[in-house]
Amino acid sequence: MRVGIGYDIHPLTDGRPLVLGGVVVPYPRGLRGHSDADVLTHALIDAMLGAAALGTIGGHFPDGDPRFAGVSSLVLLDETRRLVEDAGYRVVNVDTVIIAQEPRLQAHLGPMARTLAGRLGLDAGCVGVKATSPEGLGALGRVEGIAAQAVVLLEDRPGGISRRPAAVRGARATPGTRAHRPGPPR
Ligand code: MG
C-alpha cells in the first residue's frame, strides 16, 4: 500500500469555462491555466504520481508543451492512470476537497465523483469529492482563485511489480529517470 497527496490552485479569470473534476460548473468565470485548468483533477493527478513516486504533474505534462494547450485534464488523468498501472499499482480509493468561496458546488459533487471514478475504473463509492468555503479569508476568500487537495491510496497489482521502473522499485525516483519523462496523452 502506498499513499500520496496532491494540492493545486489556479486563478479565476473571465472568459473561461469553470471545469472541476471534469464537470463544467455554471459560473461567469473559469480557471486560468495551460490546460482546462481543472484544479481538482490536477490535485488528484499529483496525488497518484506522488503515491507511486513517479514525479509531478508538471514533469509529465509541462505548461509550455503545446500538446497540452487547452487539453481536458481527464486526458491527463487517463495517462496518469496508465503510468501508475505500468508501475505495478492500482488505485484503491481517492478523497478530495475543493476550497472555493464561490460558486456553490454541492449539486455538482456527485457528478464530479462519478466522472473521476469512471476514468479510474473505480466504483463511485471509492471517490470522495467534497467542497469547503475559505470563509472569506485570504486570496481564495476574495474569490481570486480555487484550490483543491487530494489523497490517494494505491495497492500492488498482482504481477504488476515486474513492470515497475527501476527508479520506483528502489523507491528513490530521481529527476531525469525514465519515470519522470512525459508521455504522450492517450
Ligand atoms: Mg494545475
Residues whose N, C-alpha, C, O or C-beta is under 5 A from the ligand:
A	BS01	MG	D8 H42
